[in-house]
Amino acid sequence: MKMREGTGMIERGRISAGQMALILYVGCVGVKILTAPHLAAKWAGQDMWLTPLVAAFSGVSFYVALKLHRRFPGETIIQYSPRILGWFGKGIALLYWIVYIHACSFVLRYYAELVTGVFLPETPAAVVMGGMALVCAAAVRGGLETIVRTAQFLTVPAFTVLAILAVLSSTEWDVKNLFPILEHGVGPVVRGAVNPSIWYSEYFLAAFLLPYVKEQDKAGRWGAVSVFGSVLTLLVFDLIAVFVLGNQSATFLYPLFETFRLISLAGFFEHIDAFLLAMWLTIIFAKICLFQYVAVLGSAQWLGLSDYKPLSLPIAFILVAFSIWTAPNLSFLNRFLDGEGVFYSHLVQVVIPLGLLAVAGIRKVKGTRKEGRA
Amino acid sequence: MMRAGHLKGAGKKALCLLLIVSLPILPGCWDRKELNEIALIRAVGIDRTEDGQIEVTILQAIPVRAGTESGGGGGGQQQIILSARGITIPEAKAKLQEKMGRRIFTGHQEVVVLGKRLAKTGIREALDFFARFPGFRKDAFLFVSKGTPKEIFETVVPGESTATENLYKMVRLERAVDMTIMRVLQEMSGDAEATVIPMVMKVNDTTLALNGAAVFRGDKMVDHLDRKAEEGLLWIRNEFTSRIINTRLPGERGYVSLEVTKSEAELIPKIEEKKRRILLKVTAEDDVQFNGTRLSLYNPSNVDRVARAMERIVRDRLRWTVEKMQKKARADVLGFAGAFHREYPEEWDKMKDRWNEQVFPRLEVDIQVRVHIRRPGITDRPAGLPEER
């Protein structure tokens, strides 16, 4: 145990609770904002705007991460899981390491599918993914502070622009598309919430960020703000998709993209789809950075290294390779995100952590570090 | 120390090299599209030939350098029309590409013209292509041509650079139902599974005219609405923006012309013991454009008479359109299905499968029209009449 103390705190950067909330928020809405109205509308039709409300229950993963963190301050799940379960816990930690490499490669692939599918059809996907993974590797090398500050710097303006575009799309709105509400009851809405709930379960990433948050007392509150904010954001953008596309929200894979493509102001302010991509790029960059950071930090901690930075580039390569292997095409990705993916993500990010919490309570294991010392 | 510094220098050099090497990749070299390498497609026409093949016609605009535009005048054509046939649209498009040195670029395409023969055999395939291919804009306007699309593209209106420029401007002025690809998709897979697309025809070599609308049930054209019936359709679909309507008053000579400035239609469905009816409520605001009678519109009771006469005319027109849709086309493009769906979701479930064939044609439609005359103009009595009356 003593050896572990020395190597535990390999992240020297500190972030504020608000910054944590922002990066988790980006991680939650990053992909969903552009794509998921499609998957939700497939089941829930015009009621799909209600799905974020249901899916938000998966935001409980943040609370679980917070509880675990309170018990083991200053440590990530990779570190406290062996404390709780010994060698078996080490195995669980390995699982997390692999899961986040997989999750990150998944997001990377999703990003590449959009870019090659819509904007750059002739560019090889490996180049698109490689470019992003390399940039993210550089950001991860810079450390947690670099990541959150770039996220702050890039995504806040991007979301502002998205909000402005949302207002501009109001000329195309047809509020009638919303009715009848809950035509077939709550069932389809719950089914449609499957996909967004995966993104909400990813609030468990907080388990890797909480140890480095400066204002520990505010962390819980900011986490709630983050979940609430993402619900509101997704609700608004889902509503816009229903207003503008109506029954076509399920037809198009990127409904928000199609929505904004229809914007035409006074006959000259149009063709803004490339602009939308530019904005979204910064958002997805922050999201991939977060995942890649977790994968890199997790591997360094699992291997007991004294620094995680040298790992950032090799892991970027692994991620690109993984994202090519992870799925043959976009329909496969979407089927996973709309089906078995929900069990997978909730098992890893809600059920197992809850189990760890329970075992830790029963065996009365506690962290050795003092809170705030970090 | 020295050694470390040296290594650092080498690292810097390597980094510089890496940056320089990455330069050709980073600007998105693979998908670079220069203006002199692409063919700007302004319009696409799709038709079915006699032997069942698909014929794709494209209208390519030739970018003219600013300032050197040669006089304009009688059809200073800045367009090229090409067509090719194939079993599917992409095949025909590939054949077109074989004839061209420039890459077909549809990002600025504004108009899609579907041939009448294609419309009658089904437009779903064409729409799938437009929806699936990311390079197409979903807000391009759709038309059905009376002849072939090629014929439409060849008709260049003097003063416009391409044929479609004119078409585009015509619907922009909202003299017709303006149907974009997205709207047609929505209506075709909507509650009623029926839609309308404006029709365009060639009048002579330099004139195009909008010619009513084609009514689709499912993806097949089933009827053609003339301009008068189309007008009623616009009222009901709430797309009526401004149109002149002439009214005659009982017992008076001459016409009064009114311009409809604002109109709003409301659909109120009702189900009473198996009997389904719908109330169509139209409220319109009009300006007087012309007064050919000897009545002074300064007198409120005369204004009232004009309004009542107007209501009668509008009601008759709407009735005519509705009956035509119910009896002849049997396609609900009026939005009745959606109104029932929203108001009676449970009953809707039971009748949605036989809506167009059985329910809609037998629907009882009550029409209520209310006309308000807002501005009788800036003259008091009819111009040119002596004082005494």
Interface residues (C-beta under 8 A of the other chain):
Chain A: G117 V118 F119 L120 P121 E122 T123 P124 V127 G131 K176 F179 P180 E183 L245 G246 N247 Q248 T251 F252 E258 R261 L262 S264 G267 H271
Chain B: I25 L26 G28 W30 D31 G107 H108 A131 P134 R137 K138 D139 R172 T180 M182 L185 Q186 S189 G190 G338 H341 R342 E343 P345
